[in-house]
Amino acid sequence: MKIYPSVIGLGYVGLPIFLKLQKNFKTIGFDVDILRIKNLKKGIDTNKEFVKQKLFLTKSSYFTNHYQKLKKSNFFIITVPTPVYKNNLPNLDYLRKSCLLISKVLKKNDLVFFESTVYPGVTEDFCAKILAKNSKLKLNKDFFIGYSPERINPGDKNHSIDKIYKIVSTRNNSAMKIAKKVYGSITKKLILTKNIREAESAKVIENIQRDLNIGLMNEIYKVCHKSNIKFENVIKLASTKWNFLKFNPGLVGGHCLPVDPYYYSTFAKKFGIKTDIILSGRKTNNTMYKFMYNKLIHEIKKFKINSKKTKILLLGLTYKKNVSDFRNSYAIDIYKLLKNKFKNIHVCDPLLKNKKIKNIKILQDFNFKDYDLIINLVNHDIFKSKILKIKKNNQNYIELF
Ligand SMILES: NC(=O)c1ccc[n+]([C@@H]2O[C@H](COP(=O)([O-])OP(=O)(O)OC[C@H]3O[C@@H](n4cnc5c(N)ncnc54)[C@H](O)[C@@H]3O)[C@@H](O)[C@H]2O)c1
């Protein structure tokens, strides 16, 4: 069988997969966002993960927003968002819509692999059912499904998808053979398993563990701060024990960690299990920005600040350093709180070029001499040289952590 892959959803996860696949296969990159497709065709990745040269495609692969083109594909990789609703319940609507769309072009012997982070059972009990019902094809007879969780870490050049282990799961042996060819062209480090629910669980708990560990550090950071004990020194000392795990405190935003604990908790609830530990980490992380805001206000008071006249500049608004993603960014929450208090406040984040955040004017560059106080919220590498100058100049400067 000639493999003709397609990637459905060309965001932080989908685009890198598409770019790797198209080196070995004629590949279709599909997204419902017309502007995203227009930009990608022009060689612009507004997520800033890829420069123009890297968006150069082999002759036969292409980007499209026309789903009819997907009729040619026989290996669909779904990488659409999986957020939560306001009440923190899983929002599977993007998955539902992408399955409805794929069921219009699904043929006999096609394979559909999901990469979005979900709770156990979503691939088989939710996605596969929509595909089967709407395509009128039979699962495991006419078409096959699989799950391959994505571990990509935007902004991290050391752990690119070709260097890390990738779990690939499908119950069907011949589907696994084909999946091995497709995913094996991305990384040689494949972990194969037949159990899709285990693969789904593995991904979601990886993120939960990280969220929880940072939550623990955040809580200890708060206690240290209030009790006037230097957190950094405490961690340095504790790290000398062989089994102490070192995590940094921080504002844990983004599309994954603030969401995934709720996915797993929803799943656990079905079995009558309350996930108090998992959710307590999230509770701490959800409110950490308030603590950091109050700490900031305390530090700002040390400078002679006139809330109406003093010119303040904030650096960085994304959810973490060196990424352009601002989903669930707590830096934005801190900005909003500060804005209520200080009249003359500007914000600069060059990584947000071409992105719009409602009611916030974002500067791409700044002259530090124009400001009385500079607050570094998200320490992007791009600020490094200017921060050195700010410090050399003895300018009023605060770093969030
Ligand atoms: N961003 C990360 O660091 C990361 C890492 C690992 C796993 N994940 C998971 O991967 C999934 C995707 O995350 P992301 O960060 O790439 O999201 P994203 O928002 O960057 O990209 C998703 C893309 O899917 C498109 N899309 C939405 N509905 C569609 C549809 N019906 N058909 C086709 N395209 C559609 C959107 O327009 C968007 O371009 C999520 O489940 C996330 O939890 C994300």
The ligand as a MOL file (V3000), in Angstrom:
LIG
                    3D

  0  0  0     0  0            999 V3000
M  V30 BEGIN CTAB
M  V30 COUNTS 44 48 0 0 0
M  V30 BEGIN ATOM
M  V30 1 N 1.2030 22.8520 22.2840 0
M  V30 2 C 1.8720 21.8950 22.9120 0
M  V30 3 O 2.9440 22.1440 23.4590 0
M  V30 4 C 1.3500 20.4690 22.9690 0
M  V30 5 C 2.2220 19.4400 23.3150 0
M  V30 6 C 1.7460 18.1420 23.3580 0
M  V30 7 C 0.4160 17.8740 23.0830 0
M  V30 8 N -0.4180 18.9100 22.7590 0 CHG=1
M  V30 9 C -1.8140 18.5860 22.4370 0
M  V30 10 O -1.9480 18.5900 21.0250 0
M  V30 11 C -3.2200 19.0930 20.6420 0
M  V30 12 C -3.0580 20.2910 19.7290 0
M  V30 13 O -2.4210 21.3420 20.4350 0
M  V30 14 P -1.7330 22.5750 19.6860 0
M  V30 15 O -0.9860 23.3160 20.7300 0
M  V30 16 O -1.0070 22.1270 18.4630 0 CHG=-1
M  V30 17 O -3.0120 23.4090 19.2580 0
M  V30 18 P -3.0590 24.6230 18.2200 0
M  V30 19 O -4.2180 25.4430 18.5990 0
M  V30 20 O -1.7080 25.2600 18.1340 0
M  V30 21 O -3.3170 23.9250 16.8210 0
M  V30 22 C -4.4980 23.2850 16.5040 0
M  V30 23 C -4.8410 23.5820 15.0480 0
M  V30 24 O -5.9730 22.8150 14.7080 0
M  V30 25 C -6.8020 23.5930 13.8530 0
M  V30 26 N -8.1440 23.0230 13.8740 0
M  V30 27 C -9.1230 23.1730 14.7890 0
M  V30 28 N -10.1980 22.4540 14.4460 0
M  V30 29 C -9.9070 21.8300 13.2880 0
M  V30 30 C -10.6080 20.9440 12.4450 0
M  V30 31 N -11.8390 20.5350 12.7350 0
M  V30 32 N -10.0010 20.5130 11.3240 0
M  V30 33 C -8.7500 20.9080 11.0290 0
M  V30 34 N -8.0220 21.7450 11.7860 0
M  V30 35 C -8.5920 22.1950 12.9160 0
M  V30 36 C -6.6850 24.9860 14.4170 0
M  V30 37 O -7.0470 25.9480 13.4410 0
M  V30 38 C -5.2000 25.0460 14.7920 0
M  V30 39 O -4.4040 25.5550 13.7420 0
M  V30 40 C -3.9600 19.3820 21.9460 0
M  V30 41 O -4.6830 18.2580 22.3240 0
M  V30 42 C -2.8240 19.5790 22.9440 0
M  V30 43 O -3.2180 19.2980 24.2730 0
M  V30 44 C 0.0260 20.1940 22.6790 0
M  V30 END ATOM
M  V30 BEGIN BOND
M  V30 1 1 1 2
M  V30 2 2 2 3
M  V30 3 1 2 4
M  V30 4 1 4 5
M  V30 5 2 4 44
M  V30 6 2 5 6
M  V30 7 1 6 7
M  V30 8 2 7 8
M  V30 9 1 8 9
M  V30 10 1 8 44
M  V30 11 1 9 10
M  V30 12 1 9 42
M  V30 13 1 10 11
M  V30 14 1 11 12
M  V30 15 1 11 40
M  V30 16 1 12 13
M  V30 17 1 13 14
M  V30 18 2 14 15
M  V30 19 1 14 16
M  V30 20 1 14 17
M  V30 21 1 17 18
M  V30 22 2 18 19
M  V30 23 1 18 20
M  V30 24 1 18 21
M  V30 25 1 21 22
M  V30 26 1 22 23
M  V30 27 1 23 24
M  V30 28 1 23 38
M  V30 29 1 24 25
M  V30 30 1 25 26
M  V30 31 1 25 36
M  V30 32 1 26 27
M  V30 33 1 26 35
M  V30 34 2 27 28
M  V30 35 1 28 29
M  V30 36 1 29 30
M  V30 37 2 29 35
M  V30 38 1 30 31
M  V30 39 2 30 32
M  V30 40 1 32 33
M  V30 41 2 33 34
M  V30 42 1 34 35
M  V30 43 1 36 37
M  V30 44 1 36 38
M  V30 45 1 38 39
M  V30 46 1 40 41
M  V30 47 1 40 42
M  V30 48 1 42 43
M  V30 END BOND
M  V30 END CTAB
M  END
